[in-house]
Amino acid sequence: MKLLKISHIGIASPTLQEAMERLERIFGIKHEHTEEVADQKVRTAFYPIGESTLEYLESTDPESAIGKFLEKKGPGIHHLAFEVDDVDAAVRELLDKGVQMIDKTPRSGAHGNRIAFIHPKETGGVLIEICQPSSGH
């Protein structure tokens, strides 16, 4: 598996509106794209910063992963995402190494990316996403 770059940092926020107002006030930046990922019960707002992106996440359901994260830990960094060239091969490699995965098969994420999460027990408490961009990004 080859890690190509830090794709994005996912930040859980009670509301996207509050996060977007804060980033515009502090840094003078506006979001590039917002999207709802229905199967993950989340709305996202993206802020490109150099080669990486800040991804703000708002839960659309208190029982979603982001909803539970916000209830337990409050707003803050939710995950770190690494871009890989082949997410299917990366997941197979990790599983072959005995790494505990949340996703044993990649799934669809925002921007049409294919994603999979490594369990935070494997990474010292940090939720790590590996992602492969869609051909359009």
C-alpha positions as a Markdown table, in Angstrom:
| # | Residue | x | y | z |
|---|---|---|---|---|
| 1 | Met | 0.0 | 0.0 | 0.0 |
| 2 | Lys | 1.3 | 3.4 | -0.9 |
| 3 | Leu | 0.1 | 6.4 | 1.0 |
| 4 | Leu | 0.0 | 9.3 | -1.5 |
| 5 | Lys | -0.9 | 12.2 | 0.8 |
| 6 | Ile | -3.0 | 13.3 | 3.7 |
| 7 | Ser | -6.3 | 13.7 | 1.9 |
| 8 | His | -8.3 | 15.4 | 4.6 |
| 9 | Ile | -8.9 | 15.9 | 8.3 |
| 10 | Gly | -12.5 | 15.2 | 9.3 |
| 11 | Ile | -13.9 | 17.5 | 12.0 |
| 12 | Ala | -17.2 | 16.9 | 13.7 |
| 13 | Ser | -19.3 | 19.9 | 14.3 |
| 14 | Pro | -22.8 | 20.4 | 15.8 |
| 15 | Thr | -23.8 | 22.4 | 12.8 |
| 16 | Leu | -22.2 | 23.1 | 9.4 |
| 17 | Gln | -23.5 | 26.7 | 9.5 |
| 18 | Glu | -21.7 | 27.4 | 12.8 |
| 19 | Ala | -18.5 | 25.9 | 11.4 |
| 20 | Met | -18.7 | 27.7 | 8.1 |
| 21 | Glu | -19.3 | 31.1 | 9.8 |
| 22 | Arg | -16.3 | 30.5 | 12.1 |
| 23 | Leu | -13.9 | 29.6 | 9.3 |
| 24 | Glu | -15.0 | 32.6 | 7.2 |
| 25 | Arg | -14.7 | 34.9 | 10.3 |
| 26 | Ile | -11.3 | 33.6 | 11.4 |
| 27 | Phe | -9.6 | 32.8 | 8.1 |
| 28 | Gly | -11.7 | 34.5 | 5.5 |
| 29 | Ile | -12.3 | 31.2 | 3.6 |
| 30 | Lys | -15.5 | 29.8 | 2.1 |
| 31 | His | -16.3 | 26.2 | 1.6 |
| 32 | Glu | -15.7 | 24.7 | -1.9 |
| 33 | His | -18.5 | 22.1 | -1.7 |
| 34 | Thr | -21.2 | 20.8 | 0.6 |
| 35 | Glu | -22.7 | 17.3 | 0.3 |
| 36 | Glu | -25.0 | 15.0 | 2.1 |
| 37 | Val | -23.9 | 11.4 | 2.3 |
| 38 | Ala | -27.3 | 9.8 | 3.1 |
| 39 | Asp | -26.0 | 6.3 | 3.9 |
| 40 | Gln | -23.6 | 7.7 | 6.5 |
| 41 | Lys | -26.2 | 10.1 | 7.9 |
| 42 | Val | -23.9 | 13.1 | 7.5 |
| 43 | Arg | -23.7 | 16.5 | 5.8 |
| 44 | Thr | -20.2 | 17.7 | 4.9 |
| 45 | Ala | -18.5 | 21.0 | 3.9 |
| 46 | Phe | -15.1 | 21.0 | 2.3 |
| 47 | Tyr | -12.3 | 23.6 | 2.6 |
| 48 | Pro | -9.2 | 22.9 | 0.4 |
| 49 | Ile | -6.0 | 23.9 | 2.2 |
| 50 | Gly | -3.0 | 23.4 | -0.1 |
| 51 | Glu | -3.0 | 19.7 | -1.1 |
| 52 | Ser | -5.3 | 18.7 | 1.7 |
| 53 | Thr | -8.8 | 19.5 | 2.8 |
| 54 | Leu | -10.7 | 20.2 | 6.0 |
| 55 | Glu | -13.9 | 18.2 | 6.0 |
| 56 | Tyr | -16.5 | 19.5 | 8.5 |
| 57 | Leu | -19.1 | 16.9 | 9.4 |
| 58 | Glu | -22.6 | 17.4 | 10.7 |
| 59 | Ser | -24.8 | 14.5 | 11.8 |
| 60 | Thr | -28.2 | 14.1 | 10.2 |
| 61 | Asp | -29.2 | 11.4 | 12.8 |
| 62 | Pro | -28.1 | 11.3 | 16.5 |
| 63 | Glu | -27.5 | 7.5 | 16.0 |
| 64 | Ser | -25.0 | 8.0 | 13.2 |
| 65 | Ala | -21.3 | 7.7 | 13.8 |
| 66 | Ile | -20.9 | 11.5 | 13.9 |
| 67 | Gly | -23.9 | 11.9 | 16.1 |
| 68 | Lys | -22.5 | 9.4 | 18.6 |
| 69 | Phe | -19.1 | 11.0 | 18.4 |
| 70 | Leu | -20.5 | 14.5 | 19.2 |
| 71 | Glu | -22.6 | 13.1 | 22.1 |
| 72 | Lys | -19.6 | 11.3 | 23.6 |
| 73 | Lys | -16.7 | 13.7 | 22.8 |
| 74 | Gly | -18.2 | 16.9 | 21.6 |
| 75 | Pro | -16.9 | 18.9 | 18.5 |
| 76 | Gly | -13.4 | 18.2 | 17.3 |
| 77 | Ile | -11.2 | 16.1 | 15.1 |
| 78 | His | -13.0 | 12.9 | 14.1 |
| 79 | His | -10.6 | 11.3 | 11.7 |
| 80 | Leu | -7.5 | 11.6 | 9.5 |
| 81 | Ala | -7.7 | 10.4 | 5.9 |
| 82 | Phe | -4.9 | 9.1 | 3.8 |
| 83 | Glu | -5.2 | 8.9 | 0.0 |
| 84 | Val | -4.1 | 5.6 | -1.5 |
| 85 | Asp | -3.8 | 4.6 | -5.1 |
| 86 | Asp | -6.0 | 1.4 | -4.7 |
| 87 | Val | -8.3 | 1.2 | -1.7 |
| 88 | Asp | -9.4 | -2.4 | -2.5 |
| 89 | Ala | -5.8 | -3.6 | -2.4 |
| 90 | Ala | -5.0 | -1.5 | 0.7 |
| 91 | Val | -7.9 | -3.1 | 2.6 |
| 92 | Arg | -6.8 | -6.6 | 1.5 |
| 93 | Glu | -3.3 | -5.9 | 2.6 |
| 94 | Leu | -4.4 | -4.6 | 6.0 |
| 95 | Leu | -6.7 | -7.5 | 6.6 |
| 96 | Asp | -3.9 | -9.9 | 5.6 |
| 97 | Lys | -1.7 | -8.2 | 8.2 |
| 98 | Gly | -4.4 | -8.9 | 10.8 |
| 99 | Val | -5.3 | -5.2 | 11.2 |
| 100 | Gln | -8.8 | -4.6 | 12.7 |
| 101 | Met | -10.9 | -2.8 | 10.2 |
| 102 | Ile | -14.2 | -1.1 | 10.6 |
| 103 | Asp | -14.8 | -1.7 | 6.9 |
| 104 | Lys | -13.7 | -5.0 | 5.5 |
| 105 | Thr | -14.9 | -3.8 | 2.1 |
| 106 | Pro | -14.5 | -0.3 | 0.8 |
| 107 | Arg | -17.7 | 1.8 | 0.6 |
| 108 | Ser | -18.8 | 5.1 | -1.1 |
| 109 | Gly | -18.0 | 8.3 | 0.7 |
| 110 | Ala | -18.3 | 12.0 | -0.1 |
| 111 | His | -17.1 | 13.3 | -3.5 |
| 112 | Gly | -17.6 | 9.8 | -4.9 |
| 113 | Asn | -14.5 | 8.6 | -3.1 |
| 114 | Arg | -14.2 | 4.9 | -2.1 |
| 115 | Ile | -13.3 | 4.7 | 1.6 |
| 116 | Ala | -12.5 | 2.3 | 4.4 |
| 117 | Phe | -11.8 | 2.9 | 8.1 |
| 118 | Ile | -9.1 | 1.3 | 10.3 |
| 119 | His | -10.3 | 0.7 | 13.8 |
| 120 | Pro | -8.8 | 3.3 | 16.2 |
| 121 | Lys | -7.7 | 0.4 | 18.5 |
| 122 | Glu | -5.0 | -0.2 | 15.8 |
| 123 | Thr | -3.8 | 3.3 | 15.6 |
| 124 | Gly | -3.4 | 4.6 | 19.1 |
| 125 | Gly | -6.9 | 6.0 | 19.3 |
| 126 | Val | -7.0 | 7.8 | 16.0 |
| 127 | Leu | -9.7 | 6.9 | 13.5 |
| 128 | Ile | -7.9 | 6.5 | 10.2 |
| 129 | Glu | -9.7 | 6.5 | 6.8 |
| 130 | Ile | -8.0 | 5.3 | 3.7 |
| 131 | Cys | -9.6 | 6.7 | 0.5 |
| 132 | Gln | -9.3 | 6.5 | -3.2 |
| 133 | Pro | -10.6 | 9.5 | -5.2 |
| 134 | Ser | -13.2 | 9.1 | -7.9 |
| 135 | Ser | -11.8 | 9.6 | -11.3 |
| 136 | Gly | -13.4 | 13.1 | -11.4 |
| 137 | His | -11.4 | 14.4 | -8.4 |
